[in-house]
Amino acid sequence: MNWLSWIVVGGIAGWIASLLTRSNARMGLLANIIVGIVGGLLGGFLMDLIGASGVTGFNLWSLLVSVIGATVLLWIINLIRKR
């Protein structure tokens, strides 16, 4: 995937994950993009651990993997912030 695809998928994935974790009010566009991109990396790593394919390109599966990773990332961040 080229860098523009990473930004688009990252932004959408970060936004969906922030809605799922109820942290959308605290996040802006740039934070959503960063969380989505890092979530894509984390989601790909998690999928690799269970034997599934990770981010494979600009498709629905990659978006789902990125949303899962971004949701896990935001969950971890929220745990750290509450301490």
GUZA-515438 format. One record per residue (C-alpha): residue number from 1; chain; x, y negated, z. Coordinates in steps of 0.001 Angstrom, whole numbers, plus 500000, padded with zeros to 6 digits. Example, Ala and Ser with C-alpha at 12.3 -4.5 7.8 and 13.67 -1.06 7.14 Angstrom:
<pts>
1/A/512300/504500/507800
2/A/513670/501060/507140
</pts>
This chain:
<pts>
1/A/500000/500000/500000
2/A/501244/496537/499263
3/A/501378/493811/501874
4/A/498087/492205/500806
5/A/496263/495502/501294
6/A/497786/495808/504767
7/A/496487/492331/505640
8/A/492973/493022/504328
9/A/492642/496470/505933
10/A/494313/495188/509103
11/A/491961/492241/509376
12/A/488853/494352/508889
13/A/490081/497119/511206
14/A/491111/494649/513901
15/A/487765/492887/513695
16/A/485777/496148/513951
17/A/487945/497338/516849
18/A/487507/494022/518669
19/A/483733/494385/518288
20/A/483873/497952/519627
21/A/485952/496934/522656
22/A/483941/493742/523230
23/A/487012/491529/522965
24/A/485990/489693/519791
25/A/485357/486397/521597
26/A/489012/486246/522719
27/A/490543/487074/519346
28/A/491022/485033/516225
29/A/491735/486000/512636
30/A/495497/486303/513082
31/A/495112/488462/516205
32/A/492646/490716/514366
33/A/495090/491161/511479
34/A/498008/491943/513785
35/A/495966/494357/515912
36/A/494655/496043/512765
37/A/498103/496503/511211
38/A/499641/497789/514437
39/A/496508/499900/514912
40/A/497047/501399/511471
41/A/500546/502431/512460
42/A/499318/503794/515790
43/A/496358/505539/514148
44/A/498650/507130/511569
45/A/500904/508377/514359
46/A/497928/509786/516286
47/A/496537/511488/513177
48/A/499940/512985/512487
49/A/499969/514437/516010
50/A/496713/516302/515391
51/A/497713/517403/511888
52/A/495499/515061/509842
53/A/496682/512587/507241
54/A/497194/509002/508337
55/A/496896/505855/506263
56/A/496830/507009/502641
57/A/496112/503819/500737
58/A/493337/501287/500282
59/A/490351/503530/501064
60/A/487708/504301/503673
61/A/489825/506953/505423
62/A/492674/504495/505956
63/A/490219/501947/507349
64/A/488838/504555/509761
65/A/492344/505563/510893
66/A/493234/501889/511392
67/A/490056/501239/513388
68/A/490794/504226/515637
69/A/494363/503048/516201
70/A/493327/499433/516769
71/A/490628/500512/519241
72/A/493165/502574/521199
73/A/495583/499628/521133
74/A/492960/497181/522421
75/A/491885/499661/525088
76/A/495501/499891/526316
77/A/495877/496093/526219
78/A/492655/495667/528194
79/A/493894/498146/530824
80/A/497134/496200/531218
81/A/495344/492850/531458
82/A/493015/494062/534211
83/A/495947/494936/536484
</pts>
